[in-house]
Protein backbone atom coordinates (compact mmCIF):
# COMPACT_ATOMS: atom_id res chain seq x y z
CA UNK A 1 0.00 0.00 0.00
CA UNK A 2 1.33 3.40 -0.94
CA UNK A 3 -0.30 6.62 0.30
CA UNK A 4 0.73 9.97 -1.13
CA UNK A 5 -0.37 13.57 -0.57
CA UNK A 6 0.00 16.33 -3.17
CA UNK A 7 -0.76 20.01 -2.76
CA UNK A 8 -2.93 21.41 -5.56
CA UNK A 9 -3.31 25.18 -5.92
CA UNK A 10 -6.32 26.46 -7.80
CA UNK A 11 -6.51 30.24 -8.01
CA UNK A 12 -6.47 31.36 -4.37
CA UNK A 13 -7.38 27.98 -2.84
CA UNK A 14 -5.13 25.14 -1.80
CA UNK A 15 -6.50 21.62 -1.88
CA UNK A 16 -4.76 18.38 -0.96
CA UNK A 17 -5.00 15.31 -3.15
CA UNK A 18 -4.77 12.07 -1.18
CA UNK A 19 -3.93 9.02 -3.23
CA UNK A 20 -3.77 5.41 -2.07
CA UNK A 21 -2.53 2.69 -4.40
CA UNK A 22 -2.36 -1.03 -3.72
CA UNK A 23 -0.50 -2.82 -6.51
CA UNK A 24 -1.46 -6.30 -5.33
CA UNK A 25 -5.23 -5.82 -5.53
CA UNK A 26 -4.97 -3.10 -8.22
CA UNK A 27 -7.07 -0.78 -6.06
CA UNK A 28 -6.60 2.97 -6.26
CA UNK A 29 -8.48 5.65 -4.35
CA UNK A 30 -8.18 9.43 -4.65
CA UNK A 31 -9.75 12.04 -2.38
CA UNK A 32 -9.53 15.83 -2.21
CA UNK A 33 -9.33 17.55 1.19
CA UNK A 34 -9.23 21.21 2.19
CA UNK A 35 -6.79 20.65 5.06
CA UNK A 36 -3.73 18.48 5.57
CA UNK A 37 -2.02 17.66 8.83
CA UNK A 38 -0.43 14.61 10.38
CA UNK A 39 -3.84 12.94 10.73
CA UNK A 40 -4.81 13.40 7.09
CA UNK A 41 -3.68 9.90 5.99
CA UNK A 42 -6.27 8.54 8.43
CA UNK A 43 -8.97 9.98 6.16
CA UNK A 44 -7.90 7.85 3.22
CA UNK A 45 -7.48 4.70 5.31
CA UNK A 46 -11.02 5.16 6.65
CA UNK A 47 -12.28 5.59 3.08
CA UNK A 48 -10.50 2.36 2.11
CA UNK A 49 -12.20 0.57 5.00
CA UNK A 50 -15.60 1.78 3.74
CA UNK A 51 -15.01 0.23 0.30
CA UNK A 52 -14.02 -3.06 1.90
CA UNK A 53 -10.22 -3.00 1.58
CA UNK A 54 -8.44 -5.11 4.23
PDB file of N, CA, C, O and CB in Angstrom:
ATOM      1  N   UNK A   1       0.844  -1.168   0.000  1.00  0.00           N
ATOM      2  CA  UNK A   1       0.000   0.000   0.000  1.00  0.00           C
ATOM      3  C   UNK A   1       0.888   1.229   0.000  1.00  0.00           C
ATOM      4  O   UNK A   1       1.824   1.332   0.794  1.00  0.00           O
ATOM      5  CB  UNK A   1      -0.960  -0.001   1.209  1.00  0.00           C
ATOM      6  N   UNK A   2       0.599   2.138  -0.873  1.00  0.00           N
ATOM      7  CA  UNK A   2       1.326   3.400  -0.940  1.00  0.00           C
ATOM      8  C   UNK A   2       0.316   4.533  -0.811  1.00  0.00           C
ATOM      9  O   UNK A   2      -0.675   4.573  -1.541  1.00  0.00           O
ATOM     10  CB  UNK A   2       2.145   3.519  -2.271  1.00  0.00           C
ATOM     11  N   UNK A   3       0.563   5.445   0.111  1.00  0.00           N
ATOM     12  CA  UNK A   3      -0.300   6.617   0.298  1.00  0.00           C
ATOM     13  C   UNK A   3       0.539   7.859   0.040  1.00  0.00           C
ATOM     14  O   UNK A   3       1.640   7.999   0.573  1.00  0.00           O
ATOM     15  CB  UNK A   3      -0.932   6.650   1.741  1.00  0.00           C
ATOM     16  N   UNK A   4       0.014   8.753  -0.777  1.00  0.00           N
ATOM     17  CA  UNK A   4       0.734   9.969  -1.129  1.00  0.00           C
ATOM     18  C   UNK A   4      -0.199  11.168  -0.989  1.00  0.00           C
ATOM     19  O   UNK A   4      -1.412  11.044  -1.155  1.00  0.00           O
ATOM     20  CB  UNK A   4       1.303   9.879  -2.568  1.00  0.00           C
ATOM     21  N   UNK A   5       0.377  12.326  -0.685  1.00  0.00           N
ATOM     22  CA  UNK A   5      -0.373  13.572  -0.566  1.00  0.00           C
ATOM     23  C   UNK A   5       0.294  14.613  -1.474  1.00  0.00           C
ATOM     24  O   UNK A   5       1.509  14.804  -1.428  1.00  0.00           O
ATOM     25  CB  UNK A   5      -0.428  14.068   0.932  1.00  0.00           C
ATOM     26  N   UNK A   6      -0.514  15.277  -2.293  1.00  0.00           N
ATOM     27  CA  UNK A   6      -0.004  16.328  -3.173  1.00  0.00           C
ATOM     28  C   UNK A   6      -0.801  17.600  -2.940  1.00  0.00           C
ATOM     29  O   UNK A   6      -2.021  17.560  -2.780  1.00  0.00           O
ATOM     30  CB  UNK A   6      -0.078  15.899  -4.665  1.00  0.00           C
ATOM     31  N   UNK A   7      -0.110  18.715  -2.922  1.00  0.00           N
ATOM     32  CA  UNK A   7      -0.758  20.012  -2.757  1.00  0.00           C
ATOM     33  C   UNK A   7      -1.143  20.541  -4.134  1.00  0.00           C
ATOM     34  O   UNK A   7      -0.308  20.618  -5.036  1.00  0.00           O
ATOM     35  CB  UNK A   7       0.176  21.019  -2.010  1.00  0.00           C
ATOM     36  N   UNK A   8      -2.421  20.906  -4.290  1.00  0.00           N
ATOM     37  CA  UNK A   8      -2.932  21.405  -5.562  1.00  0.00           C
ATOM     38  C   UNK A   8      -3.439  22.820  -5.330  1.00  0.00           C
ATOM     39  O   UNK A   8      -4.326  23.039  -4.506  1.00  0.00           O
ATOM     40  CB  UNK A   8      -4.065  20.479  -6.137  1.00  0.00           C
ATOM     41  N   UNK A   9      -2.878  23.776  -6.053  1.00  0.00           N
ATOM     42  CA  UNK A   9      -3.309  25.176  -5.916  1.00  0.00           C
ATOM     43  C   UNK A   9      -4.161  25.572  -7.109  1.00  0.00           C
ATOM     44  O   UNK A   9      -3.742  25.483  -8.263  1.00  0.00           O
ATOM     45  CB  UNK A   9      -2.087  26.126  -5.788  1.00  0.00           C
ATOM     46  N   UNK A  10      -5.375  26.013  -6.790  1.00  0.00           N
ATOM     47  CA  UNK A  10      -6.320  26.459  -7.803  1.00  0.00           C
ATOM     48  C   UNK A  10      -6.725  27.874  -7.446  1.00  0.00           C
ATOM     49  O   UNK A  10      -7.402  28.105  -6.444  1.00  0.00           O
ATOM     50  CB  UNK A  10      -7.566  25.512  -7.898  1.00  0.00           C
ATOM     51  N   UNK A  11      -6.307  28.819  -8.272  1.00  0.00           N
ATOM     52  CA  UNK A  11      -6.513  30.244  -8.008  1.00  0.00           C
ATOM     53  C   UNK A  11      -6.010  30.588  -6.610  1.00  0.00           C
ATOM     54  O   UNK A  11      -4.808  30.511  -6.356  1.00  0.00           O
ATOM     55  CB  UNK A  11      -8.010  30.622  -8.156  1.00  0.00           C
ATOM     56  N   UNK A  12      -6.892  30.961  -5.713  1.00  0.00           N
ATOM     57  CA  UNK A  12      -6.466  31.359  -4.375  1.00  0.00           C
ATOM     58  C   UNK A  12      -6.675  30.270  -3.334  1.00  0.00           C
ATOM     59  O   UNK A  12      -6.425  30.492  -2.149  1.00  0.00           O
ATOM     60  CB  UNK A  12      -7.201  32.595  -3.956  1.00  0.00           C
ATOM     61  N   UNK A  13      -7.129  29.096  -3.759  1.00  0.00           N
ATOM     62  CA  UNK A  13      -7.383  27.985  -2.837  1.00  0.00           C
ATOM     63  C   UNK A  13      -6.276  26.939  -2.932  1.00  0.00           C
ATOM     64  O   UNK A  13      -5.657  26.756  -3.980  1.00  0.00           O
ATOM     65  CB  UNK A  13      -8.748  27.338  -3.134  1.00  0.00           C
ATOM     66  N   UNK A  14      -6.048  26.271  -1.830  1.00  0.00           N
ATOM     67  CA  UNK A  14      -5.131  25.143  -1.800  1.00  0.00           C
ATOM     68  C   UNK A  14      -5.908  23.912  -1.366  1.00  0.00           C
ATOM     69  O   UNK A  14      -6.536  23.899  -0.307  1.00  0.00           O
ATOM     70  CB  UNK A  14      -3.926  25.412  -0.848  1.00  0.00           C
ATOM     71  N   UNK A  15      -5.860  22.889  -2.188  1.00  0.00           N
ATOM     72  CA  UNK A  15      -6.498  21.617  -1.879  1.00  0.00           C
ATOM     73  C   UNK A  15      -5.408  20.551  -1.782  1.00  0.00           C
ATOM     74  O   UNK A  15      -4.302  20.731  -2.293  1.00  0.00           O
ATOM     75  CB  UNK A  15      -7.571  21.238  -2.959  1.00  0.00           C
ATOM     76  N   UNK A  16      -5.728  19.457  -1.133  1.00  0.00           N
ATOM     77  CA  UNK A  16      -4.764  18.378  -0.959  1.00  0.00           C
ATOM     78  C   UNK A  16      -5.344  17.107  -1.567  1.00  0.00           C
ATOM     79  O   UNK A  16      -6.433  16.662  -1.204  1.00  0.00           O
ATOM     80  CB  UNK A  16      -4.414  18.170   0.545  1.00  0.00           C
ATOM     81  N   UNK A  17      -4.600  16.544  -2.487  1.00  0.00           N
ATOM     82  CA  UNK A  17      -4.997  15.315  -3.153  1.00  0.00           C
ATOM     83  C   UNK A  17      -4.375  14.146  -2.402  1.00  0.00           C
ATOM     84  O   UNK A  17      -3.152  14.038  -2.310  1.00  0.00           O
ATOM     85  CB  UNK A  17      -4.566  15.316  -4.654  1.00  0.00           C
ATOM     86  N   UNK A  18      -5.219  13.278  -1.868  1.00  0.00           N
ATOM     87  CA  UNK A  18      -4.770  12.074  -1.178  1.00  0.00           C
ATOM     88  C   UNK A  18      -4.943  10.910  -2.140  1.00  0.00           C
ATOM     89  O   UNK A  18      -6.009  10.737  -2.731  1.00  0.00           O
ATOM     90  CB  UNK A  18      -5.564  11.837   0.161  1.00  0.00           C
ATOM     91  N   UNK A  19      -3.906  10.123  -2.292  1.00  0.00           N
ATOM     92  CA  UNK A  19      -3.935   9.018  -3.228  1.00  0.00           C
ATOM     93  C   UNK A  19      -3.417   7.765  -2.550  1.00  0.00           C
ATOM     94  O   UNK A  19      -2.328   7.769  -1.975  1.00  0.00           O
ATOM     95  CB  UNK A  19      -3.111   9.339  -4.482  1.00  0.00           C
ATOM     96  N   UNK A  20      -4.185   6.708  -2.613  1.00  0.00           N
ATOM     97  CA  UNK A  20      -3.769   5.409  -2.074  1.00  0.00           C
ATOM     98  C   UNK A  20      -3.762   4.404  -3.215  1.00  0.00           C
ATOM     99  O   UNK A  20      -4.732   4.295  -3.965  1.00  0.00           O
ATOM    100  CB  UNK A  20      -4.717   4.936  -0.914  1.00  0.00           C
ATOM    101  N   UNK A  21      -2.673   3.678  -3.342  1.00  0.00           N
ATOM    102  CA  UNK A  21      -2.535   2.687  -4.405  1.00  0.00           C
ATOM    103  C   UNK A  21      -2.065   1.369  -3.796  1.00  0.00           C
ATOM    104  O   UNK A  21      -1.085   1.326  -3.052  1.00  0.00           O
ATOM    105  CB  UNK A  21      -1.542   3.177  -5.503  1.00  0.00           C
ATOM    106  N   UNK A  22      -2.777   0.303  -4.122  1.00  0.00           N
ATOM    107  CA  UNK A  22      -2.355  -1.033  -3.724  1.00  0.00           C
ATOM    108  C   UNK A  22      -2.106  -1.819  -5.003  1.00  0.00           C
ATOM    109  O   UNK A  22      -3.041  -2.127  -5.742  1.00  0.00           O
ATOM    110  CB  UNK A  22      -3.428  -1.739  -2.807  1.00  0.00           C
ATOM    111  N   UNK A  23      -0.859  -2.137  -5.257  1.00  0.00           N
ATOM    112  CA  UNK A  23      -0.502  -2.816  -6.507  1.00  0.00           C
ATOM    113  C   UNK A  23      -0.957  -4.270  -6.530  1.00  0.00           C
ATOM    114  O   UNK A  23      -1.217  -4.814  -7.603  1.00  0.00           O
ATOM    115  CB  UNK A  23       0.995  -2.752  -6.722  1.00  0.00           C
ATOM    116  N   UNK A  24      -1.055  -4.902  -5.378  1.00  0.00           N
ATOM    117  CA  UNK A  24      -1.457  -6.300  -5.328  1.00  0.00           C
ATOM    118  C   UNK A  24      -2.909  -6.477  -5.768  1.00  0.00           C
ATOM    119  O   UNK A  24      -3.204  -7.312  -6.623  1.00  0.00           O
ATOM    120  CB  UNK A  24      -1.265  -6.853  -3.919  1.00  0.00           C
ATOM    121  N   UNK A  25      -3.805  -5.698  -5.189  1.00  0.00           N
ATOM    122  CA  UNK A  25      -5.226  -5.825  -5.529  1.00  0.00           C
ATOM    123  C   UNK A  25      -5.642  -4.902  -6.667  1.00  0.00           C
ATOM    124  O   UNK A  25      -6.790  -4.940  -7.112  1.00  0.00           O
ATOM    125  CB  UNK A  25      -6.075  -5.536  -4.312  1.00  0.00           C
ATOM    126  N   UNK A  26      -4.707  -4.070  -7.142  1.00  0.00           N
ATOM    127  CA  UNK A  26      -4.967  -3.103  -8.215  1.00  0.00           C
ATOM    128  C   UNK A  26      -6.080  -2.117  -7.844  1.00  0.00           C
ATOM    129  O   UNK A  26      -6.886  -1.721  -8.686  1.00  0.00           O
ATOM    130  CB  UNK A  26      -5.340  -3.838  -9.503  1.00  0.00           C
ATOM    131  N   UNK A  27      -6.102  -1.735  -6.576  1.00  0.00           N
ATOM    132  CA  UNK A  27      -7.074  -0.782  -6.064  1.00  0.00           C
ATOM    133  C   UNK A  27      -6.405   0.583  -5.934  1.00  0.00           C
ATOM    134  O   UNK A  27      -5.294   0.695  -5.415  1.00  0.00           O
ATOM    135  CB  UNK A  27      -7.653  -1.252  -4.697  1.00  0.00           C
ATOM    136  N   UNK A  28      -7.086   1.607  -6.409  1.00  0.00           N
ATOM    137  CA  UNK A  28      -6.599   2.974  -6.260  1.00  0.00           C
ATOM    138  C   UNK A  28      -7.761   3.839  -5.782  1.00  0.00           C
ATOM    139  O   UNK A  28      -8.900   3.664  -6.215  1.00  0.00           O
ATOM    140  CB  UNK A  28      -6.000   3.520  -7.606  1.00  0.00           C
ATOM    141  N   UNK A  29      -7.459   4.761  -4.895  1.00  0.00           N
ATOM    142  CA  UNK A  29      -8.478   5.649  -4.347  1.00  0.00           C
ATOM    143  C   UNK A  29      -7.887   7.044  -4.241  1.00  0.00           C
ATOM    144  O   UNK A  29      -6.785   7.217  -3.719  1.00  0.00           O
ATOM    145  CB  UNK A  29      -8.986   5.149  -2.959  1.00  0.00           C
ATOM    146  N   UNK A  30      -8.614   8.037  -4.733  1.00  0.00           N
ATOM    147  CA  UNK A  30      -8.176   9.429  -4.653  1.00  0.00           C
ATOM    148  C   UNK A  30      -9.254  10.232  -3.933  1.00  0.00           C
ATOM    149  O   UNK A  30     -10.447   9.970  -4.086  1.00  0.00           O
ATOM    150  CB  UNK A  30      -7.890  10.019  -6.075  1.00  0.00           C
ATOM    151  N   UNK A  31      -8.818  11.211  -3.147  1.00  0.00           N
ATOM    152  CA  UNK A  31      -9.747  12.042  -2.376  1.00  0.00           C
ATOM    153  C   UNK A  31      -9.141  13.433  -2.246  1.00  0.00           C
ATOM    154  O   UNK A  31      -7.939  13.578  -2.025  1.00  0.00           O
ATOM    155  CB  UNK A  31     -10.040  11.421  -0.962  1.00  0.00           C
ATOM    156  N   UNK A  32      -9.979  14.448  -2.385  1.00  0.00           N
ATOM    157  CA  UNK A  32      -9.533  15.835  -2.208  1.00  0.00           C
ATOM    158  C   UNK A  32      -9.966  16.326  -0.831  1.00  0.00           C
ATOM    159  O   UNK A  32     -11.102  16.104  -0.411  1.00  0.00           O
ATOM    160  CB  UNK A  32     -10.107  16.759  -3.330  1.00  0.00           C
ATOM    161  N   UNK A  33      -9.060  16.990  -0.139  1.00  0.00           N
ATOM    162  CA  UNK A  33      -9.329  17.549   1.186  1.00  0.00           C
ATOM    163  C   UNK A  33      -8.939  19.026   1.193  1.00  0.00           C
ATOM    164  O   UNK A  33      -8.098  19.457   0.405  1.00  0.00           O
ATOM    165  CB  UNK A  33      -8.554  16.766   2.293  1.00  0.00           C
ATOM    166  N   UNK A  34      -9.554  19.791   2.083  1.00  0.00           N
ATOM    167  CA  UNK A  34      -9.227  21.214   2.192  1.00  0.00           C
ATOM    168  C   UNK A  34      -8.110  21.474   3.196  1.00  0.00           C
ATOM    169  O   UNK A  34      -7.500  22.543   3.184  1.00  0.00           O
ATOM    170  CB  UNK A  34     -10.461  22.002   2.587  1.00  0.00           C
ATOM    171  N   UNK A  35      -7.841  20.505   4.061  1.00  0.00           N
ATOM    172  CA  UNK A  35      -6.787  20.653   5.060  1.00  0.00           C
ATOM    173  C   UNK A  35      -5.893  19.422   5.047  1.00  0.00           C
ATOM    174  O   UNK A  35      -6.330  18.327   4.696  1.00  0.00           O
ATOM    175  CB  UNK A  35      -7.388  20.872   6.468  1.00  0.00           C
ATOM    176  N   UNK A  36      -4.651  19.611   5.428  1.00  0.00           N
ATOM    177  CA  UNK A  36      -3.735  18.477   5.569  1.00  0.00           C
ATOM    178  C   UNK A  36      -2.904  18.688   6.823  1.00  0.00           C
ATOM    179  O   UNK A  36      -2.321  19.751   7.034  1.00  0.00           O
ATOM    180  CB  UNK A  36      -2.819  18.320   4.309  1.00  0.00           C
ATOM    181  N   UNK A  37      -2.863  17.653   7.645  1.00  0.00           N
ATOM    182  CA  UNK A  37      -2.016  17.657   8.828  1.00  0.00           C
ATOM    183  C   UNK A  37      -1.530  16.231   9.044  1.00  0.00           C
ATOM    184  O   UNK A  37      -1.663  15.392   8.152  1.00  0.00           O
ATOM    185  CB  UNK A  37      -2.783  18.202  10.089  1.00  0.00           C
ATOM    186  N   UNK A  38      -0.978  15.949  10.192  1.00  0.00           N
ATOM    187  CA  UNK A  38      -0.426  14.609  10.377  1.00  0.00           C
ATOM    188  C   UNK A  38      -1.488  13.524  10.497  1.00  0.00           C
ATOM    189  O   UNK A  38      -1.165  12.338  10.438  1.00  0.00           O
ATOM    190  CB  UNK A  38       0.437  14.588  11.597  1.00  0.00           C
ATOM    191  N   UNK A  39      -2.746  13.910  10.663  1.00  0.00           N
ATOM    192  CA  UNK A  39      -3.838  12.942  10.735  1.00  0.00           C
ATOM    193  C   UNK A  39      -4.541  12.741   9.392  1.00  0.00           C
ATOM    194  O   UNK A  39      -5.434  11.900   9.289  1.00  0.00           O
ATOM    195  CB  UNK A  39      -4.844  13.384  11.770  1.00  0.00           C
ATOM    196  N   UNK A  40      -4.166  13.477   8.392  1.00  0.00           N
ATOM    197  CA  UNK A  40      -4.811  13.402   7.088  1.00  0.00           C
ATOM    198  C   UNK A  40      -4.759  12.004   6.468  1.00  0.00           C
ATOM    199  O   UNK A  40      -5.760  11.588   5.885  1.00  0.00           O
ATOM    200  CB  UNK A  40      -4.170  14.389   6.154  1.00  0.00           C
ATOM    201  N   UNK A  41      -3.664  11.258   6.555  1.00  0.00           N
ATOM    202  CA  UNK A  41      -3.679   9.897   5.991  1.00  0.00           C
ATOM    203  C   UNK A  41      -4.749   8.989   6.607  1.00  0.00           C
ATOM    204  O   UNK A  41      -5.162   8.009   5.986  1.00  0.00           O
ATOM    205  CB  UNK A  41      -2.322   9.257   6.180  1.00  0.00           C
ATOM    206  N   UNK A  42      -5.191   9.307   7.806  1.00  0.00           N
ATOM    207  CA  UNK A  42      -6.267   8.536   8.429  1.00  0.00           C
ATOM    208  C   UNK A  42      -7.546   8.635   7.608  1.00  0.00           C
ATOM    209  O   UNK A  42      -8.323   7.683   7.548  1.00  0.00           O
ATOM    210  CB  UNK A  42      -6.520   9.023   9.865  1.00  0.00           C
ATOM    211  N   UNK A  43      -7.765   9.773   6.981  1.00  0.00           N
ATOM    212  CA  UNK A  43      -8.970   9.983   6.158  1.00  0.00           C
ATOM    213  C   UNK A  43      -9.014   8.965   5.031  1.00  0.00           C
ATOM    214  O   UNK A  43     -10.057   8.361   4.779  1.00  0.00           O
ATOM    215  CB  UNK A  43      -9.006  11.423   5.581  1.00  0.00           C
ATOM    216  N   UNK A  44      -7.904   8.772   4.358  1.00  0.00           N
ATOM    217  CA  UNK A  44      -7.900   7.845   3.222  1.00  0.00           C
ATOM    218  C   UNK A  44      -7.963   6.392   3.682  1.00  0.00           C
ATOM    219  O   UNK A  44      -8.552   5.561   2.992  1.00  0.00           O
ATOM    220  CB  UNK A  44      -6.653   8.064   2.366  1.00  0.00           C
ATOM    221  N   UNK A  45      -7.378   6.070   4.820  1.00  0.00           N
ATOM    222  CA  UNK A  45      -7.479   4.695   5.309  1.00  0.00           C
ATOM    223  C   UNK A  45      -8.906   4.385   5.746  1.00  0.00           C
ATOM    224  O   UNK A  45      -9.366   3.255   5.581  1.00  0.00           O
ATOM    225  CB  UNK A  45      -6.504   4.464   6.476  1.00  0.00           C
ATOM    226  N   UNK A  46      -9.612   5.361   6.298  1.00  0.00           N
ATOM    227  CA  UNK A  46     -11.018   5.159   6.655  1.00  0.00           C
ATOM    228  C   UNK A  46     -11.868   4.984   5.396  1.00  0.00           C
ATOM    229  O   UNK A  46     -12.795   4.175   5.381  1.00  0.00           O
ATOM    230  CB  UNK A  46     -11.543   6.348   7.494  1.00  0.00           C
ATOM    231  N   UNK A  47     -11.555   5.737   4.341  1.00  0.00           N
ATOM    232  CA  UNK A  47     -12.280   5.589   3.075  1.00  0.00           C
ATOM    233  C   UNK A  47     -12.029   4.212   2.476  1.00  0.00           C
ATOM    234  O   UNK A  47     -12.940   3.605   1.913  1.00  0.00           O
ATOM    235  CB  UNK A  47     -11.862   6.688   2.076  1.00  0.00           C
ATOM    236  N   UNK A  48     -10.804   3.717   2.593  1.00  0.00           N
ATOM    237  CA  UNK A  48     -10.502   2.364   2.112  1.00  0.00           C
ATOM    238  C   UNK A  48     -11.287   1.314   2.883  1.00  0.00           C
ATOM    239  O   UNK A  48     -11.756   0.333   2.305  1.00  0.00           O
ATOM    240  CB  UNK A  48      -9.004   2.080   2.225  1.00  0.00           C
ATOM    241  N   UNK A  49     -11.430   1.519   4.180  1.00  0.00           N
ATOM    242  CA  UNK A  49     -12.197   0.573   4.998  1.00  0.00           C
ATOM    243  C   UNK A  49     -13.662   0.555   4.577  1.00  0.00           C
ATOM    244  O   UNK A  49     -14.304  -0.495   4.614  1.00  0.00           O
ATOM    245  CB  UNK A  49     -12.083   0.931   6.490  1.00  0.00           C
ATOM    246  N   UNK A  50     -14.197   1.716   4.173  1.00  0.00           N
ATOM    247  CA  UNK A  50     -15.599   1.783   3.742  1.00  0.00           C
ATOM    248  C   UNK A  50     -15.846   1.022   2.434  1.00  0.00           C
ATOM    249  O   UNK A  50     -16.937   0.494   2.221  1.00  0.00           O
ATOM    250  CB  UNK A  50     -16.019   3.238   3.574  1.00  0.00           C
ATOM    251  N   UNK A  51     -14.835   0.965   1.559  1.00  0.00           N
ATOM    252  CA  UNK A  51     -15.011   0.229   0.297  1.00  0.00           C
ATOM    253  C   UNK A  51     -14.655  -1.244   0.449  1.00  0.00           C
ATOM    254  O   UNK A  51     -14.744  -2.004  -0.515  1.00  0.00           O
ATOM    255  CB  UNK A  51     -14.156   0.854  -0.805  1.00  0.00           C
ATOM    256  N   UNK A  52     -14.256  -1.651   1.636  1.00  0.00           N
ATOM    257  CA  UNK A  52     -14.024  -3.057   1.898  1.00  0.00           C
ATOM    258  C   UNK A  52     -12.593  -3.533   1.751  1.00  0.00           C
ATOM    259  O   UNK A  52     -12.351  -4.739   1.704  1.00  0.00           O
ATOM    260  CB  UNK A  52     -14.860  -3.837   1.018  1.00  0.00           C
ATOM    261  N   UNK A  53     -11.629  -2.608   1.678  1.00  0.00           N
ATOM    262  CA  UNK A  53     -10.223  -3.004   1.580  1.00  0.00           C
ATOM    263  C   UNK A  53      -9.734  -3.483   2.938  1.00  0.00           C
ATOM    264  O   UNK A  53     -10.025  -2.859   3.958  1.00  0.00           O
ATOM    265  CB  UNK A  53      -9.348  -1.830   1.070  1.00  0.00           C
ATOM    266  N   UNK A  54      -8.991  -4.590   2.959  1.00  0.00           N
ATOM    267  CA  UNK A  54      -8.444  -5.113   4.226  1.00  0.00           C
ATOM    268  C   UNK A  54      -6.948  -5.151   4.175  1.00  0.00           C
ATOM    269  O   UNK A  54      -6.307  -5.560   5.143  1.00  0.00           O
ATOM    270  CB  UNK A  54      -8.986  -6.511   4.530  1.00  0.00           C
TER     271      UNK A  54
END
